[in-house]
Amino acid sequence: MQRRWLSAAAIVASLSLVIACTPAPAGGGASGGTDKGEIIIASNFPTSGADRASGRGPEAGVAYAVQLNSSIKGFKITHKPYDDSVNGVHDPQKGAQNFADIVGNSKILGVVGPFNSNVARATIPVANRASLVMISPSNTNECLTQTFAYCDPQPAALRPTGKNNYFRIAAPDTVQGPAMADFAVDVLKATKLAVWSDNETFGKGVADNFGKEIVKKGGTVVVRQDFDWKTTNDFRPFLQRAKDAGAQAIYAGATSATHGCIPRAQMKSIFTTDIPYLGPDGIGTSDCITDAGDNANANLYFTNAAAEAAQDPANKALIDDFKSKFTAKEDLAAYTFPGYDCAKILLDAISRAIDTAGGKMPTREQVVAAVQATNKLKLSTGTYSFDANGDPTSATMAFYQYQTAAKDWVFVKQFSVGG
């Protein structure tokens, strides 16, 4: 997919074409009858402990979408949330256990989630055997959908039926990692980078793609290391080697829950505070800011593999209404409205699948087919169609920077990919 930087004017012009949400399907919305039975939309995110800052936002987005569309063509629509965290951290085995329960409930016709790519790798086969559709707002590992020699397992191995049931709206790591690498070289003028990862599916993948792009652009990865985050709290030896090798910036392929921003705090005793610390969407949380301590400053950046809904003025009423109903700090986060949009895609598909079923309860296979047939559906973070692999035919990358005055992450820019 092609990447291009957009000017602020171009961003505003392009985003003005995106509307906050589509009208409820015919016969849908809160005013519709519910005499035909119940259809459940499940969600699966890490929503407790350290990972709550990542998972609660998209879960709230799904809950809000269902709240606004509580019936479709005579069916009652409800939401059943699942938490895939163990001891506060996302866990693939817990995700697989959740999906075993999900597929056993015949009323569940689709799942929004999971949040993390390693959980997706564990759960796609479970859902695939049951022909249950999954739509993730945030999975970015390219090997979930795309075939490369280095993928282990290959995408086909995750789909034992030979048919696809998995979709996502996020840009893959083949875009997210290189996007930050381009930013590091072209904007920050850093050509010597140190790179580390938490050695998980997402973290290692995005770090590898970041490093490849740095080299492609003529830069150098001066130090590269993967850590067992469960046993590592002291990153100072790595940081000292990076300093000695002349690193001009540090990239972390990790999440806040896997200690993604602890090294930022530890940099203060080794580097000057103007050395940038960069990462993917996994570090874009309040926990990262806390972990960075007094070394959280304007040289802290992350990418988000989905658009910032608030950048479109047409979304203001939608966002204001959401904020009036979901008031917890974690409810409104980077992936809240991508989660909302995934639920809207699923709701739209269910409506069309009901038509295919002659007004009766659709099969899971009919819902999968309807999601695959989604065509230029305009939602709060973009306009969505899917290719045969389940990837969006176009997506958006956004950049955020920590700003001391706001004491929070602040949107910087975004650009489109694909399409």
Rosetta blueprint (number, residue, H / E / L):
1 M L
2 Q L
3 R E
4 R L
5 W L
6 L L
7 S L
8 A H
9 A H
10 A H
11 I H
12 V H
13 A H
14 S H
15 L H
16 S L
17 L L
18 V L
19 I L
20 A L
21 C L
22 T L
23 P L
24 A L
25 P L
26 A L
27 G L
28 G E
29 G L
30 A L
31 S L
32 G L
33 G L
34 T L
35 D L
36 K L
37 G E
38 E E
39 I E
40 I E
41 I E
42 A E
43 S E
44 N E
45 F E
46 P L
47 T L
48 S L
49 G H
50 A H
51 D H
52 R H
53 A H
54 S H
55 G H
56 R H
57 G H
58 P H
59 E H
60 A H
61 G H
62 V H
63 A H
64 Y H
65 A H
66 V H
67 Q H
68 L H
69 N L
70 S L
71 S E
72 I E
73 K L
74 G L
75 F E
76 K E
77 I E
78 T E
79 H E
80 K E
81 P E
82 Y E
83 D E
84 D L
85 S E
86 V E
87 N L
88 G L
89 V E
90 H E
91 D L
92 P H
93 Q H
94 K H
95 G H
96 A H
97 Q H
98 N H
99 F H
100 A H
101 D H
102 I H
103 V H
104 G L
105 N L
106 S L
107 K L
108 I E
109 L E
110 G E
111 V E
112 V E
113 G L
114 P L
115 F L
116 N L
117 S H
118 N H
119 V H
120 A H
121 R H
122 A H
123 T H
124 I H
125 P H
126 V H
127 A H
128 N H
129 R H
130 A L
131 S L
132 L L
133 V E
134 M E
135 I E
136 S E
137 P L
138 S L
139 N L
140 T L
141 N L
142 E H
143 C H
144 L H
145 T L
146 Q L
147 T L
148 F L
149 A L
150 Y L
151 C L
152 D L
153 P L
154 Q L
155 P H
156 A H
157 A H
158 L H
159 R L
160 P L
161 T L
162 G L
163 K L
164 N L
165 N L
166 Y E
167 F E
168 R E
169 I L
170 A L
171 A L
172 P L
173 D H
174 T H
175 V H
176 Q H
177 G H
178 P H
179 A H
180 M H
181 A H
182 D H
183 F H
184 A H
185 V H
186 D H
187 V H
188 L L
189 K L
190 A L
191 T L
192 K E
193 L E
194 A E
195 V E
196 W E
197 S E
198 D L
199 N L
200 E L
201 T H
202 F H
203 G H
204 K H
205 G H
206 V H
207 A H
208 D H
209 N H
210 F H
211 G H
212 K H
213 E H
214 I H
215 V H
216 K H
217 K L
218 G L
219 G L
220 T E
221 V E
222 V E
223 V E
224 R E
225 Q E
226 D E
227 F L
228 D L
229 W L
230 K L
231 T L
232 T L
233 N L
234 D L
235 F L
236 R H
237 P H
238 F H
239 L H
240 Q H
241 R H
242 A H
243 K H
244 D H
245 A L
246 G L
247 A L
248 Q L
249 A E
250 I E
251 Y E
252 A E
253 G E
254 A L
255 T L
256 S H
257 A H
258 T H
259 H L
260 G L
261 C L
262 I H
263 P H
264 R H
265 A H
266 Q H
267 M H
268 K H
269 S H
270 I L
271 F L
272 T L
273 T L
274 D L
275 I L
276 P L
277 Y E
278 L E
279 G E
280 P L
281 D H
282 G H
283 I H
284 G L
285 T L
286 S H
287 D H
288 C H
289 I H
290 T H
291 D H
292 A H
293 G H
294 D H
295 N H
296 A L
297 N L
298 A L
299 N L
300 L E
301 Y E
302 F E
303 T E
304 N E
305 A L
306 A L
307 A L
308 E L
309 A H
310 A H
311 Q H
312 D L
313 P H
314 A H
315 N H
316 K H
317 A H
318 L H
319 I H
320 D H
321 D H
322 F H
323 K H
324 S H
325 K H
326 F L
327 T L
328 A L
329 K H
330 E H
331 D H
332 L L
333 A L
334 A L
335 Y L
336 T H
337 F H
338 P H
339 G H
340 Y H
341 D H
342 C H
343 A H
344 K H
345 I H
346 L H
347 L H
348 D H
349 A H
350 I H
351 S H
352 R H
353 A H
354 I H
355 D H
356 T H
357 A L
358 G L
359 G L
360 K L
361 M L
362 P L
363 T L
364 R H
365 E H
366 Q H
367 V H
368 V H
369 A H
370 A H
371 V H
372 Q H
373 A L
374 T L
375 N L
376 K L
377 L E
378 K E
379 L E
380 S L
381 T L
382 G E
383 T E
384 Y E
385 S L
386 F E
387 D L
388 A L
389 N L
390 G L
391 D L
392 P E
393 T L
394 S E
395 A E
396 T E
397 M E
398 A E
399 F E
400 Y E
401 Q E
402 Y E
403 Q E
404 T L
405 A L
406 A L
407 K L
408 D E
409 W E
410 V E
411 F E
412 V E
413 K E
414 Q E
415 F E
416 S E
417 V E
418 G E
419 G L
